[in-house]
């Protein structure tokens, strides 16, 4: 796997975690009965205990999925932390961090942020990816 593909996993993981957290909240609400209570006309019905049990099972499964995705994300970040300081900052901002608007940083924004040239950012990104690729290659050999 290339270093760039490896790093791009973070954005996918982040998106999956966000969606799983939404599902998790929904199952917690189902399991605890939140949202199912109404005031007014009484309706004769027995509670669906199986639905609550299914919801509990689902949110426990989601918690495990979220924990596994979080561990994978943290492992990738630990690899980024092995880079030299400048490469670390550039790679981290490009692949892990987001702007205040929630967008990805561009080379132009990073150049402005570091008070360096566009080419400086590109060069250090390439260098960071090369170092990370060597880390990944070494891991594959072991």
N, C-alpha and C positions, 0 to 999 in steps of 0.2 A: 504494500500500500504506500502511496506517495505521502509525503509529509503534509502536503496541502489537503489531500482527501482526509487524512487523519484529523487534521484541525477542523475541517468543515463539519465533522461529526458533531461538534459542540453545538452548532446552530440547530441541527436536527434534534439533538437531545433536548435542548432548551424548549423547542416547540412541542415535542412529545410530552415533556414534563408539564408544561402549561396545560395541555389538553387533559392529561391524566389527573391533574389537580382539580380541574373543573368536574370531571367525572367523579372523583373521590368525594367532593363536596355534595354532589347530587346523591350518591349512595349513602353518605352519612345522614343526610336529611331523610332519605327513605327509611333507613334502619332505625332512626330515632323518632320517626313519625312526624317530623317537622313539616308543616305544609299540608298535612292531611286533616287538620282539625278545622271544623267550621261551626259557627255559631248560628243558631236559628232553628230551622226545621230539623227535627230529629229523624234520622233514617235508621231503620233496623237492619243492622248488618254485623257480621262477626269480623273481627280483624283478620287480615291475611297474614298469619305468622310466618308462612313460608316465604312471602315476599320480603319480610324483614330479615329473615335468616339469609336469603339470597343476597340481599343488599350488604349485609355484614361481610359475607364471604367475598363479595366483589370489592368492597373498599379495603379489605385486608390484602387481597391480591394486588390492588393498585398501589398500596403502600409499599409492598415488596418490589413492584416494578419501578416505582419512583426511586426507592433506595438504590436499586441496581443501576439505574440510569445516572443517578447522582454520583455513585462510585466511579462509573466509567468517565464521567465528565471531570471529576477530580483527578483521575489518573492522567488524563490528557493535559490538564493544567500543570500537574507535577512535572511532566516532561517539558512543558514550556518554561517552567522555572529553572531548568538546567541551562538555559541559553544565557549568553553574556547580557549584561544589563540593557544595552540599547536594543539589541535584537529581541530580548524578552519584552520590553515595553511596546515595541512596534507590533510584534506578533500577538501579544495579549490584546492590544487595542483593536487590531484588525479581526481577530477571531473569537474573542471572548467578551470583551467589553462593548458597550454600545454608547452612542451619543446620548445627550440629554433627551432627544426626541425619540429614542429607541431605535435609531437607524444605525447602520454600520458606518464606521469611519472610512473616509476616503484617503488616498495618499495626500491629496491637497490639504485636507483638514489636519492630517498628522504633521505635514511639513510646517504648517502654520503653528500648530501646537508646540512643536519642538524648536521652532524658529530655525529650521533647516530647509534645504531644498527638497523639491519633489524627488529628484534623483537620489538624494541621501536616503530617503525613506524606502524607495524601491530597492536600492543596493542592500540596505540592512534587512529588508524583508527577505530578499533572495538568500542572503547569508544565513539568516535565522532558519529558513526552510532547509538549507543545505546541512546545517548543524543538526537540526531535528531529524532529517532523513538519515544521517549517519547514526544517530541514537536508535532509530527504528530498525535500521539494517543490523546493527550490533545485537539488538534484542532478538531479531529473527534467527541469527546465527546461533545464539545460545540455547 
